[in-house]
Amino acid sequence: MKPIFLIGYMGCGKSTMGRALSAFINKELIDLDHFIEARYHRSVKEIFAEYGEDEFRKIERNMLHEVAEFEDVIIACGGGTPCYFDNIEYMNEKGTTVFLNASLEALMRRLSTAKAKSKRPIIADKNNDELAQFITEALEKRMPYYSKAKLNFDSSYLEDGVQIHDSVESLSKMLKEE
Ligand code: S3P
């Protein structure tokens, strides 16, 4: 099986859906941020602080090219991964891309917690009003990339085990029909 790439904005459910899909279809999950962190012995936050975002994007592209060569894997990308270089075209060539498309309301619910912010340098210092504005603007800029994914899946409903299970079941049906 060619890789399945889960893409979408921060908080859209790439990790949650990635873990659940991995268990459901019995394929390994690779989280691109974690892969980068293991290779560089630094958190994404530290890489941003030490090297800056431009360098992070280069590292991210290089690591994407490594993991895209693996077979039988699900790759949970970072929120920005498809939006730099030719990454989205590259992923479309290498495997099946899935855009996890969550509503602004769902994104706000998931990203406005202190825990969610502390891991994500891009939103760490934003209050809730600024965050809503920031997400709206970022989605406008990123949608042209996200919408190039082969599959578009509504990931707004991942609030409990039942919703996650139902979502994963429908996504795996979509993937089978692909
Ligand atoms: C980013 C999203 C993050 C991480 C980095 C940049 C972005 O990944 O790659 O902080 O530009 O949207 P998650 O979407 O997994 O939070």
Backbone and ligand atoms as CSV (ligand in chain L), in Angstrom:
chain,resi,resn,atom,element,x,y,z
A,1,MET,N,N,0.831,-1.205,0.000
A,1,MET,CA,C,0.000,0.000,0.000
A,1,MET,C,C,0.873,1.265,0.000
A,2,LYS,N,N,0.492,2.193,-0.868
A,2,LYS,CA,C,1.194,3.487,-0.871
A,2,LYS,C,C,0.813,4.271,0.383
A,3,PRO,N,N,1.650,5.224,0.794
A,3,PRO,CA,C,1.325,5.954,2.031
A,3,PRO,C,C,0.003,6.729,1.939
A,4,ILE,N,N,-0.633,6.854,3.092
A,4,ILE,CA,C,-1.799,7.736,3.222
A,4,ILE,C,C,-1.304,8.975,3.965
A,5,PHE,N,N,-1.470,10.145,3.377
A,5,PHE,CA,C,-1.033,11.385,4.015
A,5,PHE,C,C,-2.239,12.108,4.604
A,6,LEU,N,N,-2.211,12.339,5.906
A,6,LEU,CA,C,-3.284,13.117,6.532
A,6,LEU,C,C,-2.814,14.565,6.613
A,7,ILE,N,N,-3.568,15.449,5.982
A,7,ILE,CA,C,-3.182,16.865,6.001
A,7,ILE,C,C,-4.352,17.708,6.526
A,8,GLY,N,N,-4.038,18.937,6.903
A,8,GLY,CA,C,-5.084,19.843,7.379
A,8,GLY,C,C,-4.521,20.738,8.462
A,9,TYR,N,N,-5.304,21.735,8.831
A,9,TYR,CA,C,-4.833,22.755,9.765
A,9,TYR,C,C,-4.570,22.164,11.155
A,10,MET,N,N,-3.754,22.878,11.920
A,10,MET,CA,C,-3.508,22.472,13.309
A,10,MET,C,C,-4.858,22.235,13.990
A,11,GLY,N,N,-4.964,21.155,14.743
A,11,GLY,CA,C,-6.204,20.888,15.473
A,11,GLY,C,C,-7.291,20.215,14.638
A,12,CYS,N,N,-6.998,19.889,13.388
A,12,CYS,CA,C,-8.046,19.281,12.541
A,12,CYS,C,C,-8.231,17.799,12.861
A,13,GLY,N,N,-7.300,17.220,13.651
A,13,GLY,CA,C,-7.469,15.824,14.048
A,13,GLY,C,C,-6.510,14.860,13.365
A,14,LYS,N,N,-5.394,15.379,12.856
A,14,LYS,CA,C,-4.454,14.485,12.158
A,14,LYS,C,C,-3.908,13.414,13.103
A,15,SER,N,N,-3.557,13.817,14.328
A,15,SER,CA,C,-3.006,12.824,15.262
A,15,SER,C,C,-4.094,11.879,15.759
A,16,THR,N,N,-5.234,12.434,16.122
A,16,THR,CA,C,-6.338,11.596,16.626
A,16,THR,C,C,-6.802,10.618,15.557
A,17,MET,N,N,-7.052,11.129,14.356
A,17,MET,CA,C,-7.511,10.260,13.270
A,17,MET,C,C,-6.391,9.308,12.858
A,18,GLY,N,N,-5.163,9.791,12.897
A,18,GLY,CA,C,-4.023,8.963,12.524
A,18,GLY,C,C,-3.927,7.748,13.432
A,19,ARG,N,N,-4.015,7.984,14.744
A,19,ARG,CA,C,-3.923,6.879,15.711
A,19,ARG,C,C,-5.072,5.898,15.519
A,20,ALA,N,N,-6.282,6.439,15.376
A,20,ALA,CA,C,-7.456,5.569,15.266
A,20,ALA,C,C,-7.441,4.799,13.942
A,21,LEU,N,N,-7.056,5.462,12.868
A,21,LEU,CA,C,-7.006,4.793,11.565
A,21,LEU,C,C,-5.933,3.709,11.561
A,22,SER,N,N,-4.812,4.028,12.200
A,22,SER,CA,C,-3.714,3.075,12.292
A,22,SER,C,C,-4.194,1.776,12.967
A,23,ALA,N,N,-4.953,1.903,14.048
A,23,ALA,CA,C,-5.483,0.715,14.737
A,23,ALA,C,C,-6.539,0.026,13.877
A,24,PHE,N,N,-7.354,0.798,13.196
A,24,PHE,CA,C,-8.485,0.258,12.438
A,24,PHE,C,C,-8.035,-0.520,11.198
A,25,ILE,N,N,-7.053,0.015,10.477
A,25,ILE,CA,C,-6.617,-0.684,9.251
A,25,ILE,C,C,-5.275,-1.402,9.457
A,26,ASN,N,N,-4.786,-1.346,10.694
A,26,ASN,CA,C,-3.581,-2.061,11.051
A,26,ASN,C,C,-2.359,-1.663,10.214
A,27,LYS,N,N,-2.145,-0.366,10.111
A,27,LYS,CA,C,-0.959,0.159,9.423
A,27,LYS,C,C,-0.239,1.104,10.382
A,28,GLU,N,N,1.053,1.167,10.204
A,28,GLU,CA,C,1.857,2.004,11.110
A,28,GLU,C,C,1.569,3.496,10.893
A,29,LEU,N,N,1.567,4.233,11.995
A,29,LEU,CA,C,1.400,5.690,11.903
A,29,LEU,C,C,2.743,6.379,12.093
A,30,ILE,N,N,3.052,7.284,11.188
A,30,ILE,CA,C,4.241,8.121,11.395
A,30,ILE,C,C,3.763,9.565,11.519
A,31,ASP,N,N,4.117,10.178,12.637
A,31,ASP,CA,C,3.765,11.576,12.832
A,31,ASP,C,C,4.986,12.387,12.385
A,32,LEU,N,N,4.811,13.203,11.353
A,32,LEU,CA,C,5.965,13.891,10.762
A,32,LEU,C,C,6.669,14.800,11.779
A,33,ASP,N,N,5.908,15.522,12.592
A,33,ASP,CA,C,6.538,16.372,13.621
A,33,ASP,C,C,7.406,15.527,14.567
A,34,HIS,N,N,6.875,14.363,14.982
A,34,HIS,CA,C,7.637,13.501,15.909
A,34,HIS,C,C,8.877,12.933,15.227
A,35,PHE,N,N,8.742,12.611,13.946
A,35,PHE,CA,C,9.862,12.084,13.169
A,35,PHE,C,C,10.992,13.128,13.129
A,36,ILE,N,N,10.609,14.379,12.874
A,36,ILE,CA,C,11.586,15.476,12.845
A,36,ILE,C,C,12.219,15.649,14.237
A,37,GLU,N,N,11.382,15.614,15.262
A,37,GLU,CA,C,11.886,15.819,16.634
A,37,GLU,C,C,12.881,14.733,17.026
A,38,ALA,N,N,12.600,13.483,16.609
A,38,ALA,CA,C,13.496,12.376,16.943
A,38,ALA,C,C,14.825,12.548,16.204
A,39,ARG,N,N,14.759,12.976,14.946
A,39,ARG,CA,C,15.979,13.122,14.163
A,39,ARG,C,C,16.855,14.273,14.666
A,40,TYR,N,N,16.206,15.373,15.063
A,40,TYR,CA,C,16.955,16.571,15.454
A,40,TYR,C,C,17.152,16.690,16.971
A,41,HIS,N,N,16.621,15.729,17.713
A,41,HIS,CA,C,16.716,15.754,19.175
A,41,HIS,C,C,16.257,17.090,19.745
A,42,ARG,N,N,15.236,17.634,19.116
A,42,ARG,CA,C,14.685,18.902,19.578
A,42,ARG,C,C,13.193,18.903,19.307
A,43,SER,N,N,12.431,19.648,20.109
A,43,SER,CA,C,11.000,19.773,19.819
A,43,SER,C,C,10.823,20.735,18.640
A,44,VAL,N,N,9.659,20.677,18.004
A,44,VAL,CA,C,9.371,21.604,16.896
A,44,VAL,C,C,9.520,23.043,17.391
A,45,LYS,N,N,9.046,23.257,18.621
A,45,LYS,CA,C,9.150,24.589,19.227
A,45,LYS,C,C,10.611,25.043,19.297
A,46,GLU,N,N,11.483,24.130,19.716
A,46,GLU,CA,C,12.913,24.476,19.809
A,46,GLU,C,C,13.525,24.695,18.430
A,47,ILE,N,N,13.106,23.907,17.445
A,47,ILE,CA,C,13.645,24.089,16.083
A,47,ILE,C,C,13.246,25.469,15.552
A,48,PHE,N,N,11.999,25.858,15.762
A,48,PHE,CA,C,11.558,27.203,15.349
A,48,PHE,C,C,12.427,28.266,16.024
A,49,ALA,N,N,12.640,28.094,17.333
A,49,ALA,CA,C,13.366,29.113,18.093
A,49,ALA,C,C,14.840,29.167,17.687
A,50,GLU,N,N,15.445,27.995,17.463
A,50,GLU,CA,C,16.885,27.972,17.164
A,50,GLU,C,C,17.211,28.293,15.719
A,51,TYR,N,N,16.415,27.737,14.788
A,51,TYR,CA,C,16.751,27.854,13.359
A,51,TYR,C,C,15.831,28.779,12.583
A,52,GLY,N,N,14.634,29.054,13.133
A,52,GLY,CA,C,13.668,29.893,12.415
A,52,GLY,C,C,12.733,29.048,11.556
A,53,GLU,N,N,11.623,29.668,11.135
A,53,GLU,CA,C,10.608,28.901,10.407
A,53,GLU,C,C,11.092,28.439,9.024
A,54,ASP,N,N,11.856,29.303,8.312
A,54,ASP,CA,C,12.286,28.908,6.952
A,54,ASP,C,C,13.092,27.611,6.990
A,55,GLU,N,N,13.983,27.532,7.969
A,55,GLU,CA,C,14.809,26.337,8.093
A,55,GLU,C,C,13.947,25.131,8.498
A,56,PHE,N,N,12.973,25.377,9.384
A,56,PHE,CA,C,12.056,24.291,9.755
A,56,PHE,C,C,11.356,23.743,8.514
A,57,ARG,N,N,10.943,24.630,7.607
A,57,ARG,CA,C,10.221,24.173,6.411
A,57,ARG,C,C,11.117,23.313,5.506
A,58,LYS,N,N,12.406,23.645,5.464
A,58,LYS,CA,C,13.331,22.824,4.658
A,58,LYS,C,C,13.499,21.449,5.292
A,59,ILE,N,N,13.673,21.453,6.603
A,59,ILE,CA,C,13.811,20.184,7.330
A,59,ILE,C,C,12.553,19.342,7.112
A,60,GLU,N,N,11.412,20.011,7.225
A,60,GLU,CA,C,10.118,19.324,7.081
A,60,GLU,C,C,10.005,18.678,5.694
A,61,ARG,N,N,10.414,19.418,4.670
A,61,ARG,CA,C,10.361,18.862,3.305
A,61,ARG,C,C,11.284,17.645,3.182
A,62,ASN,N,N,12.512,17.772,3.709
A,62,ASN,CA,C,13.456,16.657,3.603
A,62,ASN,C,C,12.940,15.410,4.319
A,63,MET,N,N,12.375,15.620,5.492
A,63,MET,CA,C,11.858,14.476,6.261
A,63,MET,C,C,10.625,13.890,5.582
A,64,LEU,N,N,9.833,14.751,4.939
A,64,LEU,CA,C,8.665,14.259,4.195
A,64,LEU,C,C,9.123,13.324,3.075
A,65,HIS,N,N,10.206,13.712,2.407
A,65,HIS,CA,C,10.718,12.870,1.320
A,65,HIS,C,C,11.219,11.523,1.838
A,66,GLU,N,N,11.725,11.521,3.062
A,66,GLU,CA,C,12.163,10.232,3.638
A,66,GLU,C,C,10.978,9.327,3.939
A,67,VAL,N,N,9.997,9.869,4.649
A,67,VAL,CA,C,8.899,8.997,5.095
A,67,VAL,C,C,7.992,8.574,3.949
A,68,ALA,N,N,7.944,9.392,2.896
A,68,ALA,CA,C,7.073,9.067,1.749
A,68,ALA,C,C,7.559,7.828,1.002
A,69,GLU,N,N,8.798,7.416,1.273
A,69,GLU,CA,C,9.326,6.209,0.624
A,69,GLU,C,C,8.872,4.935,1.343
A,70,PHE,N,N,8.345,5.069,2.557
A,70,PHE,CA,C,7.920,3.881,3.303
A,70,PHE,C,C,6.628,3.323,2.710
A,71,GLU,N,N,6.472,2.000,2.856
A,71,GLU,CA,C,5.218,1.387,2.395
A,71,GLU,C,C,4.331,1.091,3.580
A,72,ASP,N,N,3.044,0.956,3.315
A,72,ASP,CA,C,2.100,0.549,4.362
A,72,ASP,C,C,2.088,1.467,5.572
A,73,VAL,N,N,2.172,2.752,5.335
A,73,VAL,CA,C,2.159,3.678,6.471
A,73,VAL,C,C,1.104,4.776,6.290
A,74,ILE,N,N,0.701,5.294,7.434
A,74,ILE,CA,C,-0.137,6.488,7.468
A,74,ILE,C,C,0.775,7.602,7.965
A,75,ILE,N,N,0.808,8.716,7.265
A,75,ILE,CA,C,1.684,9.808,7.680
A,75,ILE,C,C,0.824,11.004,8.106
A,76,ALA,N,N,0.916,11.347,9.390
A,76,ALA,CA,C,0.211,12.536,9.876
A,76,ALA,C,C,1.166,13.714,9.701
A,77,CYS,N,N,0.846,14.618,8.777
A,77,CYS,CA,C,1.735,15.744,8.469
A,77,CYS,C,C,1.555,16.860,9.489
A,78,GLY,N,N,2.415,17.870,9.425
A,78,GLY,CA,C,2.193,19.095,10.201
A,78,GLY,C,C,1.180,19.955,9.438
A,79,GLY,N,N,0.582,20.899,10.124
A,79,GLY,CA,C,-0.443,21.728,9.495
A,79,GLY,C,C,0.046,22.485,8.262
A,80,GLY,N,N,1.340,22.845,8.270
A,80,GLY,CA,C,1.862,23.638,7.151
A,80,GLY,C,C,2.478,22.800,6.039
A,81,THR,N,N,2.662,21.509,6.293
A,81,THR,CA,C,3.426,20.668,5.348
A,81,THR,C,C,2.997,20.814,3.879
A,82,PRO,N,N,1.684,20.737,3.563
A,82,PRO,CA,C,1.316,20.773,2.140
A,82,PRO,C,C,1.459,22.156,1.502
A,83,CYS,N,N,1.710,23.175,2.330
A,83,CYS,CA,C,1.629,24.558,1.847
A,83,CYS,C,C,2.983,25.148,1.461
A,84,TYR,N,N,4.036,24.360,1.498
A,84,TYR,CA,C,5.373,24.856,1.165
A,84,TYR,C,C,5.989,24.006,0.062
A,85,PHE,N,N,6.839,24.665,-0.728
A,85,PHE,CA,C,7.509,24.002,-1.860
A,85,PHE,C,C,6.443,23.308,-2.726
A,86,ASP,N,N,6.821,22.158,-3.299
A,86,ASP,CA,C,5.818,21.434,-4.097
A,86,ASP,C,C,5.283,20.245,-3.288
A,87,ASN,N,N,5.242,20.404,-1.961
A,87,ASN,CA,C,4.925,19.258,-1.096
A,87,ASN,C,C,3.590,18.596,-1.415
A,88,ILE,N,N,2.570,19.383,-1.747
A,88,ILE,CA,C,1.265,18.749,-1.971
A,88,ILE,C,C,1.282,17.944,-3.285
A,89,GLU,N,N,1.914,18.487,-4.308
A,89,GLU,CA,C,2.009,17.744,-5.573
A,89,GLU,C,C,2.818,16.465,-5.347
A,90,TYR,N,N,3.889,16.606,-4.580
A,90,TYR,CA,C,4.741,15.455,-4.278
A,90,TYR,C,C,3.944,14.356,-3.554
A,91,MET,N,N,3.174,14.756,-2.555
A,91,MET,CA,C,2.386,13.765,-1.801
A,91,MET,C,C,1.326,13.129,-2.693
A,92,ASN,N,N,0.747,13.924,-3.583
A,92,ASN,CA,C,-0.256,13.362,-4.496
A,92,ASN,C,C,0.351,12.331,-5.448
A,93,GLU,N,N,1.608,12.520,-5.776
A,93,GLU,CA,C,2.278,11.522,-6.633
A,93,GLU,C,C,2.598,10.255,-5.856
A,94,LYS,N,N,2.969,10.457,-4.588
A,94,LYS,CA,C,3.501,9.332,-3.807
A,94,LYS,C,C,2.442,8.461,-3.144
A,95,GLY,N,N,1.252,9.008,-2.932
A,95,GLY,CA,C,0.250,8.226,-2.199
A,95,GLY,C,C,-1.116,8.877,-2.229
A,96,THR,N,N,-1.903,8.600,-1.195
A,96,THR,CA,C,-3.269,9.132,-1.123
A,96,THR,C,C,-3.325,10.237,-0.080
A,97,THR,N,N,-3.701,11.419,-0.500
A,97,THR,CA,C,-3.774,12.539,0.429
A,97,THR,C,C,-5.213,12.711,0.925
A,98,VAL,N,N,-5.335,12.940,2.222
A,98,VAL,CA,C,-6.661,13.153,2.822
A,98,VAL,C,C,-6.633,14.486,3.562
A,99,PHE,N,N,-7.501,15.389,3.156
A,99,PHE,CA,C,-7.635,16.670,3.868
A,99,PHE,C,C,-8.662,16.496,4.976
A,100,LEU,N,N,-8.212,16.637,6.220
A,100,LEU,CA,C,-9.129,16.583,7.355
A,100,LEU,C,C,-9.635,18.004,7.573
A,101,ASN,N,N,-10.884,18.177,7.210
A,101,ASN,CA,C,-11.476,19.504,7.119
A,101,ASN,C,C,-12.408,19.716,8.320
A,102,ALA,N,N,-11.917,20.420,9.345
A,102,ALA,CA,C,-12.736,20.649,10.541
A,102,ALA,C,C,-13.260,22.081,10.530
A,103,SER,N,N,-14.436,22.284,11.114
A,103,SER,CA,C,-15.034,23.626,11.156
A,103,SER,C,C,-14.184,24.556,12.033
A,104,LEU,N,N,-14.355,25.857,11.840
A,104,LEU,CA,C,-13.640,26.844,12.653
A,104,LEU,C,C,-13.973,26.634,14.133
A,105,GLU,N,N,-15.235,26.326,14.392
A,105,GLU,CA,C,-15.671,26.093,15.769
A,105,GLU,C,C,-14.890,24.925,16.414
A,106,ALA,N,N,-14.762,23.833,15.661
A,106,ALA,CA,C,-14.031,22.669,16.179
A,106,ALA,C,C,-12.553,23.017,16.365
A,107,LEU,N,N,-11.981,23.742,15.410
A,107,LEU,CA,C,-10.557,24.113,15.522
A,107,LEU,C,C,-10.344,24.988,16.750
A,108,MET,N,N,-11.245,25.945,16.963
A,108,MET,CA,C,-11.120,26.844,18.118
A,108,MET,C,C,-11.216,26.061,19.425
A,109,ARG,N,N,-12.159,25.134,19.472
A,109,ARG,CA,C,-12.353,24.330,20.680
A,109,ARG,C,C,-11.066,23.568,21.012
A,110,ARG,N,N,-10.433,23.035,19.970
A,110,ARG,CA,C,-9.243,22.198,20.207
A,110,ARG,C,C,-7.964,23.010,20.417
A,111,LEU,N,N,-7.886,24.192,19.784
A,111,LEU,CA,C,-6.619,24.937,19.833
A,111,LEU,C,C,-6.556,26.000,20.926
A,112,SER,N,N,-7.695,26.296,21.546
A,112,SER,CA,C,-7.674,27.391,22.516
A,112,SER,C,C,-7.200,26.951,23.907
A,113,THR,N,N,-6.903,25.674,24.086
A,113,THR,CA,C,-6.410,25.230,25.401
A,113,THR,C,C,-4.918,25.569,25.552
A,114,ALA,N,N,-4.497,25.733,26.795
A,114,ALA,CA,C,-3.093,26.070,27.054
A,114,ALA,C,C,-2.167,24.966,26.542
A,115,LYS,N,N,-2.622,23.711,26.678
A,115,LYS,CA,C,-1.798,22.576,26.249
A,115,LYS,C,C,-1.584,22.625,24.724
A,116,ALA,N,N,-2.664,22.871,23.984
A,116,ALA,CA,C,-2.566,22.909,22.525
A,116,ALA,C,C,-1.637,24.037,22.090
A,117,LYS,N,N,-1.747,25.185,22.773
A,117,LYS,CA,C,-0.915,26.342,22.396
A,117,LYS,C,C,0.556,26.115,22.733
A,118,SER,N,N,0.801,25.464,23.878
A,118,SER,CA,C,2.191,25.341,24.333
A,118,SER,C,C,3.043,24.513,23.370
A,119,LYS,N,N,2.397,23.614,22.599
A,119,LYS,CA,C,3.171,22.776,21.664
A,119,LYS,C,C,3.377,23.462,20.316
A,120,ARG,N,N,2.609,24.548,20.080
A,120,ARG,CA,C,2.583,25.117,18.730
A,120,ARG,C,C,3.060,26.569,18.718
A,121,PRO,N,N,4.329,26.770,18.323
A,121,PRO,CA,C,4.912,28.108,18.392
A,121,PRO,C,C,4.107,29.170,17.639
A,122,ILE,N,N,3.433,28.768,16.564
A,122,ILE,CA,C,2.729,29.739,15.712
A,122,ILE,C,C,1.552,30.401,16.443
A,123,ILE,N,N,0.956,29.700,17.407
A,123,ILE,CA,C,-0.226,30.262,18.079
A,123,ILE,C,C,-0.017,30.480,19.576
A,124,ALA,N,N,1.208,30.201,20.041
A,124,ALA,CA,C,1.474,30.168,21.488
A,124,ALA,C,C,1.061,31.448,22.222
A,125,ASP,N,N,1.259,32.609,21.574
A,125,ASP,CA,C,1.043,33.862,22.314
A,125,ASP,C,C,-0.288,34.540,21.975
A,126,LYS,N,N,-1.229,33.807,21.406
A,126,LYS,CA,C,-2.488,34.444,20.965
A,126,LYS,C,C,-3.613,34.240,21.991
A,127,ASN,N,N,-4.367,35.324,22.232
A,127,ASN,CA,C,-5.581,35.132,23.034
A,127,ASN,C,C,-6.678,34.606,22.099
A,128,ASN,N,N,-7.864,34.301,22.648
A,128,ASN,CA,C,-8.865,33.610,21.829
A,128,ASN,C,C,-9.377,34.430,20.643
A,129,ASP,N,N,-9.533,35.757,20.831
A,129,ASP,CA,C,-9.994,36.594,19.715
A,129,ASP,C,C,-8.943,36.593,18.603
A,130,GLU,N,N,-7.699,36.767,19.017
A,130,GLU,CA,C,-6.605,36.774,18.031
A,130,GLU,C,C,-6.503,35.417,17.339
A,131,LEU,N,N,-6.735,34.374,18.111
A,131,LEU,CA,C,-6.625,33.019,17.556
A,131,LEU,C,C,-7.680,32.785,16.467
A,132,ALA,N,N,-8.923,33.185,16.742
A,132,ALA,CA,C,-10.005,32.994,15.767
A,132,ALA,C,C,-9.683,33.743,14.469
A,133,GLN,N,N,-9.208,34.965,14.622
A,133,GLN,CA,C,-8.837,35.794,13.473
A,133,GLN,C,C,-7.684,35.148,12.705
A,134,PHE,N,N,-6.702,34.682,13.461
A,134,PHE,CA,C,-5.505,34.073,12.875
A,134,PHE,C,C,-5.861,32.813,12.085
A,135,ILE,N,N,-6.712,31.970,12.668
A,135,ILE,CA,C,-7.093,30.719,11.994
A,135,ILE,C,C,-7.868,31.037,10.712
A,136,THR,N,N,-8.798,31.986,10.802
A,136,THR,CA,C,-9.604,32.349,9.624
A,136,THR,C,C,-8.693,32.798,8.479
A,137,GLU,N,N,-7.738,33.667,8.801
A,137,GLU,CA,C,-6.838,34.167,7.755
A,137,GLU,C,C,-5.925,33.058,7.219
A,138,ALA,N,N,-5.426,32.219,8.140
A,138,ALA,CA,C,-4.521,31.148,7.717
A,138,ALA,C,C,-5.261,30.156,6.825
A,139,LEU,N,N,-6.511,29.862,7.170
A,139,LEU,CA,C,-7.269,28.903,6.354
A,139,LEU,C,C,-7.475,29.438,4.945
A,140,GLU,N,N,-7.723,30.735,4.856
A,140,GLU,CA,C,-7.904,31.346,3.534
A,140,GLU,C,C,-6.659,31.144,2.669
A,141,LYS,N,N,-5.495,31.346,3.301
A,141,LYS,CA,C,-4.226,31.201,2.569
A,141,LYS,C,C,-3.924,29.736,2.261
A,142,ARG,N,N,-4.277,28.864,3.185
A,142,ARG,CA,C,-3.874,27.459,3.033
A,142,ARG,C,C,-4.873,26.612,2.256
A,143,MET,N,N,-6.107,27.068,2.158
A,143,MET,CA,C,-7.139,26.253,1.510
A,143,MET,C,C,-6.770,25.833,0.083
A,144,PRO,N,N,-6.145,26.728,-0.719
A,144,PRO,CA,C,-5.777,26.296,-2.076
A,144,PRO,C,C,-4.865,25.059,-2.081
A,145,TYR,N,N,-4.073,24.905,-1.031
A,145,TYR,CA,C,-3.185,23.720,-0.950
A,145,TYR,C,C,-3.957,22.516,-0.412
A,146,TYR,N,N,-4.660,22.750,0.697
A,146,TYR,CA,C,-5.408,21.636,1.308
A,146,TYR,C,C,-6.401,21.042,0.311
A,147,SER,N,N,-7.000,21.918,-0.490
A,147,SER,CA,C,-8.062,21.422,-1.377
A,147,SER,C,C,-7.512,20.623,-2.567
A,148,LYS,N,N,-6.197,20.550,-2.682
A,148,LYS,CA,C,-5.628,19.683,-3.724
A,148,LYS,C,C,-5.561,18.214,-3.293
A,149,ALA,N,N,-5.937,17.947,-2.046
A,149,ALA,CA,C,-5.918,16.549,-1.579
A,149,ALA,C,C,-6.926,15.723,-2.368
A,150,LYS,N,N,-6.634,14.428,-2.500
A,150,LYS,CA,C,-7.547,13.542,-3.248
A,150,LYS,C,C,-8.871,13.385,-2.524
A,151,LEU,N,N,-8.821,13.270,-1.184
A,151,LEU,CA,C,-10.051,13.082,-0.421
A,151,LEU,C,C,-10.225,14.233,0.562
A,152,ASN,N,N,-11.480,14.622,0.753
A,152,ASN,CA,C,-11.800,15.693,1.681
A,152,ASN,C,C,-12.751,15.108,2.735
A,153,PHE,N,N,-12.327,15.125,3.996
A,153,PHE,CA,C,-13.113,14.452,5.034
A,153,PHE,C,C,-13.458,15.428,6.160
A,154,ASP,N,N,-14.732,15.483,6.536
A,154,ASP,CA,C,-15.148,16.384,7.613
A,154,ASP,C,C,-14.729,15.807,8.975
A,155,SER,N,N,-13.740,16.449,9.594
A,155,SER,CA,C,-13.210,15.932,10.865
A,155,SER,C,C,-13.622,16.825,12.039
A,156,SER,N,N,-14.810,17.388,11.957
A,156,SER,CA,C,-15.277,18.275,13.029
A,156,SER,C,C,-15.745,17.493,14.251
A,157,TYR,N,N,-16.059,16.210,14.055
A,157,TYR,CA,C,-16.695,15.458,15.148
A,157,TYR,C,C,-15.780,14.351,15.678
A,158,LEU,N,N,-14.869,14.734,16.555
A,158,LEU,CA,C,-13.923,13.762,17.133
A,158,LEU,C,C,-13.862,13.940,18.637
A,159,GLU,N,N,-15.018,14.228,19.236
A,159,GLU,CA,C,-14.991,14.641,20.648
A,159,GLU,C,C,-15.001,13.479,21.637
A,160,ASP,N,N,-15.414,12.291,21.187
A,160,ASP,CA,C,-15.373,11.139,22.094
A,160,ASP,C,C,-15.089,9.872,21.285
A,161,GLY,N,N,-14.951,8.753,22.007
A,161,GLY,CA,C,-14.588,7.489,21.370
A,161,GLY,C,C,-15.545,7.081,20.258
A,162,VAL,N,N,-16.833,7.306,20.481
A,162,VAL,CA,C,-17.833,6.895,19.489
A,162,VAL,C,C,-17.676,7.725,18.210
A,163,GLN,N,N,-17.539,9.029,18.374
A,163,GLN,CA,C,-17.370,9.898,17.195
A,163,GLN,C,C,-16.089,9.551,16.437
A,164,ILE,N,N,-15.039,9.276,17.184
A,164,ILE,CA,C,-13.766,8.939,16.531
A,164,ILE,C,C,-13.929,7.632,15.753
A,165,HIS,N,N,-14.554,6.652,16.378
A,165,HIS,CA,C,-14.746,5.362,15.724
A,165,HIS,C,C,-15.588,5.532,14.453
A,166,ASP,N,N,-16.698,6.278,14.546
A,166,ASP,CA,C,-17.562,6.484,13.378
A,166,ASP,C,C,-16.798,7.194,12.261
A,167,SER,N,N,-15.997,8.194,12.634
A,167,SER,CA,C,-15.248,8.959,11.632
A,167,SER,C,C,-14.249,8.051,10.925
A,168,VAL,N,N,-13.547,7.250,11.715
A,168,VAL,CA,C,-12.532,6.382,11.134
A,168,VAL,C,C,-13.158,5.325,10.211
A,169,GLU,N,N,-14.327,4.849,10.624
A,169,GLU,CA,C,-15.010,3.864,9.794
A,169,GLU,C,C,-15.380,4.490,8.441
A,170,SER,N,N,-15.940,5.716,8.471
A,170,SER,CA,C,-16.293,6.320,7.173
A,170,SER,C,C,-15.062,6.667,6.357
A,171,LEU,N,N,-14.007,7.138,7.018
A,171,LEU,CA,C,-12.801,7.449,6.239
A,171,LEU,C,C,-12.223,6.186,5.603
A,172,SER,N,N,-12.215,5.090,6.342
A,172,SER,CA,C,-11.607,3.891,5.753
A,172,SER,C,C,-12.464,3.367,4.592
A,173,LYS,N,N,-13.787,3.600,4.629
A,173,LYS,CA,C,-14.631,3.257,3.480
A,173,LYS,C,C,-14.242,4.093,2.275
A,174,MET,N,N,-14.070,5.404,2.515
A,174,MET,CA,C,-13.671,6.294,1.412
A,174,MET,C,C,-12.338,5.839,0.813
A,175,LEU,N,N,-11.424,5.425,1.693
A,175,LEU,CA,C,-10.102,5.012,1.224
A,175,LEU,C,C,-10.186,3.737,0.393
A,176,LYS,N,N,-11.089,2.829,0.791
A,176,LYS,CA,C,-11.248,1.572,0.051
A,176,LYS,C,C,-11.789,1.840,-1.341
A,177,GLU,N,N,-12.688,2.823,-1.421
A,177,GLU,CA,C,-13.309,3.131,-2.720
A,177,GLU,C,C,-12.354,3.879,-3.643
A,178,GLU,N,N,-11.266,4.369,-3.074
A,178,GLU,CA,C,-10.293,5.146,-3.859
A,178,GLU,C,C,-9.630,4.324,-4.952
L,1,S3P,C1,C,2.450,24.013,11.948
L,1,S3P,C2,C,1.780,22.949,12.509
L,1,S3P,C3,C,2.379,22.053,13.501
L,1,S3P,C4,C,3.914,22.013,13.359
L,1,S3P,C5,C,4.462,23.405,13.381
L,1,S3P,C6,C,3.889,24.285,12.269
L,1,S3P,C7,C,1.750,24.891,10.965
L,1,S3P,O1,O,1.856,20.729,13.344
L,1,S3P,O2,O,4.311,21.344,12.197
L,1,S3P,O3,O,4.183,23.947,14.649
L,1,S3P,O4,O,2.422,25.659,10.257
L,1,S3P,O5,O,0.500,24.801,10.863
L,1,S3P,P1,P,0.360,20.303,13.833
L,1,S3P,O6,O,-0.588,20.651,12.736
L,1,S3P,O7,O,0.494,18.824,14.018
L,1,S3P,O8,O,0.078,21.024,15.097
